[in-house]
């Protein structure tokens, strides 16, 4: 099914966690995403990339 241009489908945190390919990816999603928000795939990709770039304290 084709999506409308400019309109991205949003998903819950649990949907992304369930779709994760491995435990490392699941763990990162658990840390980065909020339970009460919905995200597009682009949002999640950007959040994960930002998280990975953070300096370790």
C-alpha positions, -999 to 999 in steps of 0.1 A, spaced: 0 0 0 15 33 -10 18 61 15 8 97 7 37 120 -1 48 140 29 28 118 53 49 93 73 33 64 92 40 66 130 46 37 153 49 31 191 81 25 209 70 -12 214 65 -16 177 101 -5 170 115 -27 199 96 -57 186 109 -51 151 146 -48 162 170 -73 147 191 -79 177 193 -74 215 218 -44 212 194 -26 188 165 -33 212 184 -20 242 192 13 224 156 17 214 145 11 250 168 39 261 161 64 234 124 62 228 95 74 251 66 49 259 39 76 254 51 89 220 47 78 184 76 80 160 83 78 122 111 56 110 131 87 102 126 101 137 139 69 153 169 68 129 178 104 138 173 98 176 195 67 175 222 85 155 222 114 179 224 91 209 254 72 194 273 105 188 270 116 225 302 117 245 305 91 272 309 107 307 
